């Protein structure tokens, strides 16, 4: 029997193929056992289709009959697949559907955070994702909705980052805004925010100040795979600032906040990743995107005008004693940690110095902001 004839057969136990090859050779079972070194019981079990072929048996048979171990393993696998129950095909279809859904979103992380319910099958999971993403179909890419006619930057968001954005949007939609958004008062709002940057504890007033101008503010703890520091987007015509606070340091908080505020003021929508580095702090130096460059520049200047910062650098550098930094902070009425952050960004001081001034701020912010994360599903009331 030729190899082609064997391949043309319907899937059958390799023992039947073995019997045909033995007939071609004129071998009986005992002779095959002697040639291959297999036990007589193994040979008889194979011929009677009572056992499957493992790698060692496949290698011995291939050496005896001049084919390859892969062929024997393939015939064995095809036979075993052909013996599966029909209902198992439906199970395989379910596996394919589940795999597609797991490619679309970080299912386990979302379930752990309570963003979607646990599902027992693909149908239930698909329904949960449709609800979460507010869409009737999961075919194709799920786009993060922002207001039209606005610059939107969200380059290569991975599934975890996209889920984070949608959760931030859901949280923002739950916030009642007493006054409609008025872009004319954003200059006043920026000044109010800047005054809060003088003292760590005043960060608890940020949501209130933003709300006064019709800007929603939310905090969503990142899930694994999220490198987003902040986002600015729009619910219809009302703006939202979302932050992850993934790096708990005062300079990162205020730079990210003012960066996203600048996007709102400029009419942009943006999802910004890697603005802040856990060690280096403010990490943005060169940005090709014009909207991002403008937001970076506006954020830095809103906190410390570049002329004043440069004057301080010229007068005090390169040593930057602690007392001079604190004196300058008192002069410009800003927390000294923010000055340290800007000096680090300018490569004026090393990342390991004056780190005690880079105080933590997360607990203050999430105590008043609408928050998802850090064992908090939604914030206490933020109106005083």
NORCOR-V446191 format. One record per helix or strand of 3 or more residues. SS is the DSSP state (H for helix, E for strand). FROM is the first residue (numbers start at 0). LEN is the number of residues. If there is no record, write none. Layout:
ss:SS from:FROM len:LEN
ss:SS from:FROM len:LEN
This chain:
ss:H from:2 len:6
ss:H from:13 len:12
ss:H from:28 len:8
ss:H from:39 len:8
ss:H from:54 len:11
ss:H from:68 len:14
ss:H from:86 len:18
ss:H from:106 len:6
ss:H from:121 len:12
ss:H from:158 len:15
ss:H from:182 len:14
ss:H from:199 len:13
ss:E from:215 len:5
ss:E from:227 len:8
ss:E from:237 len:6
ss:H from:249 len:17
ss:E from:268 len:5
ss:H from:289 len:14
ss:H from:305 len:11
ss:H from:321 len:11
ss:H from:335 len:10
ss:H from:354 len:3
ss:H from:361 len:5
ss:E from:369 len:4
